[in-house]
Amino acid sequence: MIKHLQIGLCLSLLVLFSLTLTASANKGKTDFYQIKIYHCKSDQQINTTEQYLKTAYLPALHRFGINKMGVFKPIDNDTAMDKRVIVFIPLSSLAEFALLEEKLQSDDQLKTADTAYTNAAYDAAAYQRIESILLKAFKNMPGFNVPVLTSPKEERIFELRSYEGASEKLYLKKVSMFNDGNEINIFRRLDFNAVFYAEVLSGAHMPNLMYMTSFKNMKEHDEHWKAFSSDPEWKKLSSMPEYQHTVSKADHILMHATEYSDL
C-alpha cells in the first residue's frame, strides 16, 4: 500500500515538474505570423485560388497543427485591378516558418487535393504573384487573438493596417509608441478587437509595422475610429514630441473574412 502511494506521489511530482517546465518555456513566448497575399487580375483567378485555399491549403495546415488562420478579401476587390486574397497564418516560431513550405511540398494529400490550381498551365496561372510578409508579434501583445464577434459573418469588418517609417529610427519610435506608450492599451480599452500587432521582419515596404482589428459591421468600425481620434489619452500620446513624424505612409485595407476562414 505504501509502495503504491509512493509511486503515485512520484508520478504526481513528475507531472507537476513537466507542467512547470512547459510554463517556463512558454513564459515570454512571442508568436510569428506570415501574411500571404495572392494578387489576381480576374474573378477566375480568385475562384481558382480560393478553391485551393478552402479544399487543400487550409486543411493541410490544419493537419500540421496550425489552426485559426484567417482568409480575407478586400471590400474593393470587385472594382480593383489588383484583386487580392489575404491569408493570415499564426506560427509558434521561426523554425516552423522555415519548414512550412518543405512540409507542404511533401504532403501527398495537398498535391492531389486541387488539380486546377496545382496543375495550372503556364499561360493560365491561378494568380499573378504571391506576396509573403513575415512578422513578429509586439511585446505588449505577444500572441494573436481570435475576435469574438456576434454579427453575421458577412457583415464583419477586418481592417489590416500598415505604418511605414521614413527611417529605422523613426519606425522603432512608432513601435515604442504601441508598446511603451501604451497605444495598444488604448485600442483595448476602446474594444477594437485586435487580431495582432506586429513588426515586419521581411516584406516589400520596410521599415513598417502591421496590425489587424475587427468590428461587428462598418457602422461599429466608423464609431470606434471616431472615439479613438477624440480620446483624451490618445490625444496626449500623439502630441508627445518623441512620437512626432514616426509614420511616413499609412495603408489600410477593409476586408471581409471568407466563409471558410477560421477567423
C-alpha positions in Angstrom: 0.0 0.0 0.0 2.8 2.4 1.0 4.7 1.5 -2.1 1.7 2.3 -4.3 1.3 5.7 -2.6 5.0 6.4 -3.1 4.7 5.6 -6.8 1.6 7.7 -7.1 3.4 10.6 -5.4 6.4 10.3 -7.7 4.1 10.3 -10.8 2.3 13.4 -9.5 5.6 15.2 -8.9 6.8 14.3 -12.4 3.6 15.7 -13.9 3.9 18.9 -11.8 7.6 19.2 -12.9 6.7 18.7 -16.5 3.9 21.4 -16.3 6.3 23.8 -14.6 8.9 23.3 -17.4 6.2 23.9 -20.0 5.0 27.0 -18.3 8.6 28.2 -18.0 9.3 27.5 -21.7 6.1 29.4 -22.7 6.8 32.4 -20.5 7.8 35.3 -22.6 7.0 33.4 -25.8 6.4 35.5 -28.9 4.4 34.4 -31.9 5.4 35.0 -35.5 3.0 35.5 -38.4 3.0 35.1 -42.1 0.7 37.1 -44.3 0.4 35.7 -47.8 -1.3 38.0 -50.4 -2.4 36.3 -53.7 -2.5 39.0 -56.3 -5.1 38.2 -59.1 -6.4 40.0 -62.2 -9.7 38.2 -62.8 -12.6 36.6 -60.9 -11.5 33.3 -62.5 -8.1 33.5 -60.8 -9.8 34.5 -57.5 -12.1 31.5 -57.7 -9.3 29.0 -58.5 -7.1 30.3 -55.7 -10.0 30.3 -53.2 -11.0 26.7 -54.1 -7.4 25.7 -53.5 -7.2 27.5 -50.2 -10.5 26.1 -49.0 -10.1 22.5 -50.0 -6.4 22.0 -49.9 -4.2 24.6 -48.3 -6.0 25.3 -45.1 -6.8 21.6 -44.4 -3.0 20.9 -44.9 -2.0 23.5 -42.4 -4.6 22.1 -40.0 -3.0 18.7 -40.3 0.3 20.3 -39.4 -1.3 21.7 -36.2 -1.6 25.3 -37.4 -5.1 26.5 -36.6 -7.1 29.7 -36.5 -5.9 31.0 -39.9 -7.7 33.9 -41.5 -8.6 34.3 -45.1 -9.9 37.7 -46.2 -10.9 39.5 -49.4 -10.7 43.3 -49.6 -14.1 45.0 -49.9 -12.9 46.9 -53.0 -12.0 43.7 -54.9 -14.9 44.0 -57.3 -13.7 47.2 -58.8 -9.9 46.9 -58.2 -7.5 46.0 -61.0 -5.4 44.1 -58.4 -7.8 41.7 -56.8 -6.4 40.1 -53.6 -6.9 37.2 -51.3 -5.1 37.7 -48.0 -4.1 34.8 -45.7 -3.1 35.2 -42.1 -1.0 32.3 -40.7 -0.1 32.2 -37.0 3.2 30.5 -36.3 4.8 29.5 -33.0 8.4 30.0 -34.1 10.7 31.0 -37.0 11.7 27.3 -37.3 8.0 26.5 -38.0 8.0 29.1 -40.7 11.3 27.8 -42.2 10.0 24.3 -42.5 6.5 25.1 -43.6 7.0 25.1 -47.4 9.0 21.9 -47.3 6.2 20.2 -45.3 3.6 21.5 -47.8 5.7 20.2 -50.8 5.9 16.7 -49.3 2.2 16.5 -48.3 0.6 13.9 -50.6 -3.0 15.0 -49.8 -2.2 18.6 -50.8 -0.6 17.5 -54.1 -3.8 15.7 -55.2 -6.5 17.8 -53.5 -6.9 20.5 -56.1 -5.6 19.9 -59.6 -7.0 23.2 -61.1 -4.6 25.2 -59.0 -1.6 22.9 -58.7 -1.6 21.9 -62.4 -2.4 25.3 -63.9 -0.8 25.8 -67.3 2.0 28.5 -67.7 -0.4 30.7 -69.6 -3.4 30.1 -67.3 -1.9 30.7 -63.9 -4.2 30.8 -60.8 -2.7 34.1 -59.7 -0.4 36.9 -60.9 2.1 36.8 -57.9 2.2 35.7 -54.3 3.5 38.3 -51.8 4.8 37.0 -48.4 5.2 39.1 -45.3 6.9 37.7 -42.2 6.1 39.4 -38.9 7.0 39.2 -35.2 4.4 40.0 -32.5 4.8 43.1 -30.4 6.0 42.5 -26.8 2.7 44.0 -25.4 0.7 41.5 -27.4 2.9 38.5 -27.9 0.2 36.3 -29.2 -2.8 36.7 -31.6 -6.4 36.9 -30.6 -9.5 35.2 -32.1 -12.0 38.1 -32.0 -15.5 37.3 -30.6 -18.0 38.9 -33.0 -21.7 38.2 -32.7 -22.8 39.7 -36.0 -23.4 37.6 -39.2 -20.0 36.7 -40.8 -20.7 38.6 -44.0 -21.2 41.8 -42.0 -18.0 41.7 -40.0 -15.2 44.0 -40.9 -11.5 43.2 -40.6 -9.0 46.1 -41.0 -5.4 45.5 -41.9 -3.1 48.5 -41.4 0.5 49.1 -42.3 2.5 52.0 -40.9 5.8 52.8 -42.7 8.6 54.9 -41.2 10.9 57.2 -43.0 13.9 55.6 -41.3 14.6 52.7 -39.0 14.9 55.1 -36.0 11.5 56.7 -36.6 9.9 53.4 -37.3 11.2 52.0 -34.0 9.7 55.0 -32.3 6.3 54.1 -33.6 6.8 50.5 -32.4 7.7 52.0 -29.0 4.5 54.1 -29.1 2.4 51.0 -29.3 4.3 49.2 -26.5 5.9 51.7 -24.1 3.5 54.5 -25.0 0.5 52.1 -24.3 -1.2 52.7 -27.6 -2.2 49.0 -27.6 -4.0 49.6 -24.3 -6.0 52.5 -25.8 -7.2 50.1 -28.5 -8.0 47.5 -25.9 -10.0 50.0 -23.8 -12.0 51.1 -26.8 -12.8 47.5 -27.8 -11.0 47.4 -31.2 -10.9 43.5 -31.1 -7.3 43.4 -32.4 -6.2 40.1 -34.0 -2.5 41.0 -33.8 0.1 43.8 -33.7 3.5 43.0 -35.2 6.8 44.2 -36.6 7.5 43.3 -40.2 10.7 41.3 -40.3 10.6 40.8 -44.1 8.4 42.5 -46.6 8.2 44.9 -49.5 7.5 48.1 -47.5 10.1 48.1 -44.8 10.6 49.5 -42.2 6.9 49.0 -41.3 4.6 47.5 -38.7 1.2 46.0 -39.3 -1.8 45.2 -37.2 -5.4 43.9 -37.7 -8.5 45.0 -35.9 -12.1 43.7 -36.2 -15.6 45.0 -35.9 -19.2 43.7 -36.0 -20.0 45.8 -39.0 -19.0 49.0 -40.8 -21.1 51.2 -38.5 -19.2 49.9 -35.5 -15.9 50.4 -37.4 -16.6 54.1 -38.0 -17.9 54.7 -34.5 -14.7 53.1 -32.9 -12.3 55.2 -35.0 -14.3 58.4 -34.2 -14.0 57.5 -30.5 -10.3 56.8 -30.9 -9.5 60.1 -32.6 -11.2 62.1 -29.9 -9.9 60.0 -26.9 -8.0 62.2 -24.4 -5.3 59.6 -23.8 -4.7 59.2 -27.5 -4.5 63.0 -28.0 -2.0 63.3 -25.2 0.1 60.4 -26.5 0.1 61.5 -30.1 1.2 65.1 -29.2 4.3 63.9 -27.3 7.5 65.2 -29.0 9.2 61.8 -29.2 6.4 60.4 -31.3 6.2 63.1 -33.9 6.7 62.2 -37.6 7.0 58.4 -36.9 4.7 57.4 -39.8 5.6 58.4 -43.3 2.9 56.4 -45.0 -0.2 54.6 -43.7 -2.2 52.0 -45.7 -5.3 50.3 -44.6 -7.4 47.5 -46.1 -11.0 46.9 -45.2 -11.9 43.2 -45.6 -14.5 40.5 -45.2 -13.5 37.1 -44.0 -14.3 34.3 -46.4 -16.9 31.7 -45.3 -14.2 29.1 -44.8 -11.9 31.3 -42.8 -11.1 30.2 -39.2 -11.4 33.8 -38.0 
